[in-house]
């Protein structure tokens, strides 16, 4: 049994304990959460300087792209980024790809991440996930702008889902982005998610070009399809924003995660909250700066009462896989953000999205959420000097 204390313990659900105590057994299960008034022998207590919080939930990652670390240009925009990624993605030796995936998984574990919503287009990351100490939920990402390819792509997705189930891994089918899937495919995935009670993830409004293509069939995405030699003469512009054109097809009783949201308008947020009851908004700020050189207007999401989560995106678009790094960037650029709220986004909200809140997300008796220590030069603030230490 371990008795762990710190200057502050952010339980998430039961407030903040000053010099409280967490009692944890050898399996990482929390046996008790005590305030500063207790009778535990001081010699048995591990006392730390900083903030203790639950293990982090990374709701958006691409493990299978880990071999592209430091390989792609920065601030080139989503279309140029995609072109370079496609050009380099499949040229690497598979043994090297596997080694990079394993290293990225180990990096996340070391950085206090206990559960991940990970995007997969193939099965290259499945074995690492099966052997990991991290709890993975795999979003099987499907792409097909031509409506005639929808059923074939769905069949491919369900075949990957069966392979994940065989390894006792959680999974659901998800669209890549509004500009890369047809309304036919979106409807099929929405119906499948509703029938099978699956959470769905989708990249949303990561660039201005996305809305321009969906609304008007104009802009930089035309260059991407020309580069890919994919004819899109059949595609009809919707006259709607990317979010409005896609989300209505995914409407179901389960959660939907929208990722990036860099150029999402206040009007679109209001519309989406009325359209989909269980909706979460994932921020990946380091990746947003890496690709587009811009951050979402986080305050507008707070104003609307949105449920926020945190993601790292992939090592192709980030220098590290570290949730604390994402929180520090948000705290720096949006100083009105409260550290406790940021930790709620990084812990319990992500656990709820992935259906893991009975085990992860908060420091409560009976849970096994992992424990992280955040050291900081300023009390209750996430500064550039803040560091993460995984305690459990």
C-alpha positions, 0 to 999 in steps of 0.5 A: 500500500502507498500513501501519496501526498502533495501540496494540492490534489486535484481529484476532479470530482471532489474538488481540490485537497490541500495537503491531502492523501491518496491511498493506493494499493499495489494494483493502482486501485485507490483505496481512500482519498483523505484530507489533511486531517488523518492518522497515517504514520508520517513516515509512511507518506510519500510527500511531493511538491506540486499538484497531483492529478489523475492520469491524462486521457489523450483523445486524439492521436495517430500512432501509425504516423510516428515514423514521420517525426520531424519529417514534415514541414511546419506552418505550410497549411493542411493541404501542403501538409497532407501532400507531404504526408502522403508522399512520405508515409508509405516509403519507410521500412516496416520494422522502423515503423513498428519501432517508432510506434512502440517508442511513441507508446512508451513516450505517452506512458512516461508522460502520464497518459493512461488512455488514448483515442487513437486513429488507425487507417490500417493494422500497423499499430494493433500489436503495440496497443495490445501489449501496452499499459495504456488503454486504447480506443481505436477510431478506425478512420475511413475515407471515400469521397466518391459515394460508390466506394462507401460500402466497400470502405465500410466493409474494410472498416468492419474487417479492421474492427474484427481484428481489434476485437480479436485482440480485446481492443476497443474500436469504432468506425469514424470518418476522416473529415468532411472533405474526404467522405461522402454523405453516403458514407457518413450516413452509413457510419452514423447508422452503424454507430447508432446500432452498435453504440459507438463513439465517433471521431471526426477532424473538423474545420482544421483549415479555412480551405475545408469550409471553402471546399464543402461550401463552394467547391473552391480553394486549396483542396482542389489542389490536393485532389489534383495531386492525388489524381482523384477526379471529383467532377461528381462532387456537388458543393453544399452551400453549408459549412463543413460542420453543418454539412457533415454532423447531421449525418452522424446524429445518434444517441452516442458521443461524437468527438470533433477534433481541432475546430481551429476555424469553427465559428460561434454560429457553428458551435451553437448549431452543433450543440442543438444538433447533437446532444453528446458532443465533445470538442478536442483541442490539439494546440501544438498540432494547430500551430505546427500545421496552420500556425493558428489556434482555435478561439478557445474562449468561444467554446467556453462561452457556449459551455462546450465539453472539451477534451485534449489531444496531441495529434501525431508525431508527424505534426507535433514535437512530442506526445505530452498532454501537459505540453498541450495544457501549458500552451493553452494556459499561455495563450488563453490566460483566463483559463483555470488550471482546474478546468484544464485538468478536467478537460485532460482527464474526466472529459476524455474518460467520459467520451471514451466510456472509461469514466468508471476506471479513469478520469478522477481520483476516487475510491475504487478507480485506477486512474493513475496519478500524475505529479505536475511540478510548477514554479507557481502555485496552481499555474501551468508555466513553461517550467512545469514538468510531469512526473508519473507516480502510478 
